[in-house]
Amino acid sequence: QLQLVESGGGLVQPGGGLRLSCTTSRGTLDHYGVGWFRQAPGKEREAVSCFSRNGPITKYSDSVKGRFIISSDSAKNTVYLEMNSLKPEDTAVYFCAAGSNYACYRENYLDVMEHWGKGTPVTVSS
């Protein structure tokens, strides 16, 4: 079982930035499609970004395109989500998840993720 751990969340002012990390001590993330997702209070979980070295392929939701960057460091077995120009509506718990290395090719890649972390909270507020 792949156990994913997110870190890097916190409180940030509007316009600021954060970098989230997703890593595991079991398995190699390069073998998976890894996505970032978020869930705001009272809302459904939504897809934010996805990356797979099978291609490679990178995807972003329209709401974060141009502001967020997903990247992978094989040596550190870590996938990052760099978040810039943050807005109050970005406030949510952010989760990373992993699926097959074809997962990111799916339109609804949230539905095919198999392994989930517990999330890290991000609050954008002045």
Beta strands, then each sheet from edge to edge (+ up, - down):
strand 1: 4-7
strand 2: 10-12
strand 3: 18-24
strand 4: 33-39
strand 5: 46-52
strand 6: 57-60
strand 7: 68-73
strand 8: 78-83
strand 9: 92-99
strand 10: 115-116
strand 11: 120-124
sheet 1: 1+ 3- 8+ 7-
sheet 2: 2+ 11+ 9- 4+ 5- 6+
sheet 3: 2+ 11+ 9- 10+
end
